[in-house]
Amino acid sequence: MENKLTIISEGQIEDILKKTIDKAVKDSYSDLEKIILSNQYYTKEEVLKMTGWSERTLQNLRDTKQITYSQHGRKILYPVKGILEFLDRNTVTPNSNSVKK
C-alpha cells in the first residue's frame, strides 16, 4: 500500500471549505424551514399585513378554496405553508405568459 501526499493550494482549501459550509447551512436551513412551516399559523390580520391583500380578497380565496385555512367557530387561522403554496402556484416566471401550475 502506497502513501500518497496531495498538495493543494490555499484557494482549493477555501473552495472545499466554502462548499462544505454552504451544504451544511443549506441542509440545516431546509430542516429548520420544515419545522417552522409545519407548525406556524397566522390570523387574518397577519395575513392581510403580510400580503397586502384586502379582506374581500382573502374572503374570496377562502370561498373559492384557493387558500388553505382552519376554522374553529368564528376563529380562522391560515397555515404559512398554505399561503406559500398559493403564492408559489400563482407565481408568474420571467419570459412566460402563463402562471405556474
C-alpha positions in Angstrom: 0.0 0.0 0.0 1.4 3.4 -1.0 1.1 6.5 1.0 0.1 9.4 -1.2 0.7 13.1 -0.4 -1.5 15.5 -2.2 -0.7 19.2 -2.1 -3.5 21.6 -2.6 -3.4 25.4 -2.8 -4.9 27.8 -0.4 -7.6 28.6 -2.9 -8.6 25.0 -3.3 -8.8 24.7 0.5 -11.0 27.8 0.6 -13.2 26.3 -2.1 -13.6 23.0 -0.4 -14.5 24.7 2.9 -16.9 27.0 1.2 -18.7 24.2 -0.5 -18.8 22.1 2.7 -20.2 25.0 4.8 -22.7 26.0 2.1 -24.1 22.5 2.0 -24.3 22.3 5.8 -26.1 25.6 6.0 -28.5 24.6 3.2 -29.3 21.3 4.9 -29.8 22.9 8.3 -32.0 25.7 6.7 -34.1 23.1 4.9 -34.7 21.2 8.2 -35.5 24.4 10.1 -37.8 25.6 7.4 -39.8 22.4 7.5 -40.2 22.7 11.3 -41.3 26.3 11.2 -43.6 26.0 8.2 -45.3 22.9 9.5 -46.4 24.5 12.8 -46.9 28.2 12.1 -50.4 29.7 11.7 -51.4 33.3 11.0 -54.6 35.3 11.8 -56.5 37.2 9.2 -54.9 40.4 10.3 -51.4 39.0 10.0 -52.1 37.6 6.5 -53.5 40.9 5.3 -50.5 42.8 6.7 -48.0 40.3 5.1 -49.6 40.1 1.7 -51.2 43.5 1.3 -54.5 41.8 0.3 -57.9 43.3 1.1 -60.3 41.5 3.5 -62.5 40.8 0.5 -59.7 39.2 -1.5 -58.8 36.9 1.4 -62.5 36.0 1.8 -62.7 35.2 -1.9 -59.7 33.0 -1.7 -61.3 31.1 1.1 -64.7 30.9 -0.6 -63.2 29.5 -3.8 -60.9 27.1 -1.9 -57.7 28.6 -3.3 -56.1 29.0 0.1 -55.8 26.6 3.0 -57.3 27.6 6.3 -58.5 26.1 9.6 -61.7 27.2 11.3 -63.0 26.7 14.9 -66.2 28.6 15.4 -65.5 32.1 14.2 -61.8 31.9 14.5 -59.9 31.3 11.2 -56.2 30.6 11.0 -54.1 30.3 7.9 -51.1 27.9 7.8 -47.9 29.6 6.5 -47.3 26.5 4.3 -50.7 27.0 2.6 -50.1 30.7 1.9 -46.6 29.9 0.5 -48.1 27.2 -1.7 -50.8 29.5 -3.0 -48.2 32.2 -3.8 -45.9 29.6 -5.5 -48.8 28.2 -7.6 -49.6 31.7 -8.8 -46.1 32.9 -9.5 -45.5 34.1 -13.0 -42.0 33.4 -14.1 -39.9 35.8 -16.3 -40.3 35.2 -20.1 -43.5 33.4 -19.6 -47.1 34.4 -20.2 -48.6 31.7 -18.1 -49.0 31.0 -14.4 -47.1 28.1 -12.9 -49.4 25.1 -12.3 
